[in-house]
Each structure stands twice: as structure tokens, then as C-alpha cells.
Amino acid sequence: MEYYSDRVKGKKARIEEEISPTVWGGIVTLIESLVRNGAFGCSFPLMCPDGEVVCGTDEQMLASAIKAEISEIEWPLQTAVMKGNGILQKSEPFAPNTLTILDVIQFCYSSVAKPIKRKYHNFYSHYHLAFDDVSGKKEFCEKINLIFARNGIAYELKINGDIVRLVSPILHESMKNAIFNTGDSTLDKMLEDSCNKFLNPDFEIRKEGLDKLYDAWERLKTLEEPTYKKESITTLLKKVTSEPKFFEILDKECHTLTEIGNEFQIRHSEIGQIQIKNKAWLDYFYHRLFAMIHLILQMK
């Protein structure tokens, strides 16, 4: 579904990386509605007392399973906590940390299936259920992604159950359309691993993605002249442009990119190197280096 406001004003920028209590509340409401209609009954079946037929979700089984796999979560899922003491105590909105929420979403995705009502059991006033796994997962993806989109959340649940972080539209298009076929299978694998890690919601894994990209950069610089890195990068840049001024700009950029890799804690953890603690810095460094690599590979 597309909301009218999205058509008139445009969709909200997907830049928020922290899931707020408001968004978490919407996710919890969705999960609770799926529990009530039996959508987790395929994985955690509540059996009809009259026979071996599923009639809903066994919430106790579901709670035990989710707490065993995600130790930080409580069941029922909490959306508020009490703060203060005595008569000053009041309820405040609450959300677990974002990575925990994303784990909950993936757990639910793996367990959900669309319930299909079969025979109505008059004595117990319930339906016997069958399940459509594919449709259930597809609908769950759509609903979660709608919540994310409407709230500007920079994550997306894929139809295979993976959750990826959305990057800037320009970089997203470059990464999406990039087919790494450099002629060097090791370099191709390094670039693919880097992209996959950079799209991960976990900041530490994204930093590994930048490390991998710099590893790929160092290997790329030796493709033309394996023994002479400086001559090799010059050859690569000459394939990109014959315009002297543009060549000069690219050459300076190559030196700057190498300097960034040496000055900041990228690939190495030497004393004196600057740690990357800011998400915006990480995105900037990755975008800048990926743009250079992408340009060279386009013209190579």
C-alpha cells in the first residue's frame, strides 16, 4: 500500500538507524496480532484437544524458543517500563537496542506462516488450521518494511530473511548494479564480501566491510604491474581518462585514499591511528573509496 502523503510529499528519507519505542510498539503490535491469529502455529503448534490438528499458536512454546535464541528479550514483549519511585512512578515508552529488535524480526520471519482456516470446531469454538509458508513470510516482509519506510528506518527485511542496512541512493545503485568481474577471482570475492559486510546493521561488521574494501583497493593497485604498485595504479588511471586535469585529480585522490587508510584504524590497529567511532565517518570513507574503485572497474 502507498499512502497518499507519500505520493504528495515524497517518501521519508530512510536514514534512521536506531529503532524508537514508537516503531518498536508497532512491530510488537504486528507480532501480537500474528500470535492471536495462529500465524506461528506451524512452528509452535497449539493442538486441538480432540486430535492431532493445529488450532493456533502455543505462546508458551514461542516464548521459550525466542528467549533461548535472543537472551536480551522478555516475553511478553515489553513496550514500556516503570520509572521513578512511589507516587512519582510512571510508565515510559521502551524499546530494546536496535540489533535485538532486528533479531526478533528475523526470528519471527523464520517461524511465521499464513494460517488457512479449515474445519470449524463447534465444541471449542476454533478453526483447524493449515499453513502457507511462502505467503506468510511475504506478507510479514511487506508489513515490516512498511513500518520501516513510514518511519524512515534505514533497514530492510529481504524475502530470504536477511536484514540489510540501506545506504545512500547513489551508492545503493552502484552497489546493486555492480557485477565484479575483474578477471581476478580473489579480488571479486573481496569486493563482494566488503559490500555484504557494509550492508550489515551491526556497526562493527560494517567496519570490517571498510577493512575489506581497503584490502581490495591494495590488490586492485597491483593488477597491472604486480611488482610495481605505483606504476600499476598509473596504468589504471590512464585507462580511466586521457584528460590531464582529470588524471591529476584522480592521482591526488588515490594518494589521499591511501593516506586515510594509514592514518585511521582501517585494516590495522596501531597505536597512534585514529579510531572510527562515528557512523557518518564510516559511510564517508566507504563511499569515497567505493566511488574510486567503481570508476576504475567501469573503465578498466
Secondary structure, DSSP 4 states (H G I P E B T S, - for coil): ---HHHHHH-PPP--B-S--HHHHHHHHHHHHHHHHTTTTTTTSEEEPTTSS-EEEE-HHHHHHHHHHH-TT--SSPPSEEEESSGGG-EEEE----HHHHHHHHHHHHHH--EEEEEEEETTTTEEEEEEEHHHHHHHHHHHHHHHHHHTTBSEEE-TTS-EEE---HHHHHHHHH-----S-HHHHHHHHHHHHHHTSS-HHHHHHHHHHHHHHHHHHTTSS-TT-HHHHHHHHHHHH---HHHHHHHHHHHHHHHHHHHHBTSS---TTPBP---HHHHHHHHHHHHHHHHHHHHH-
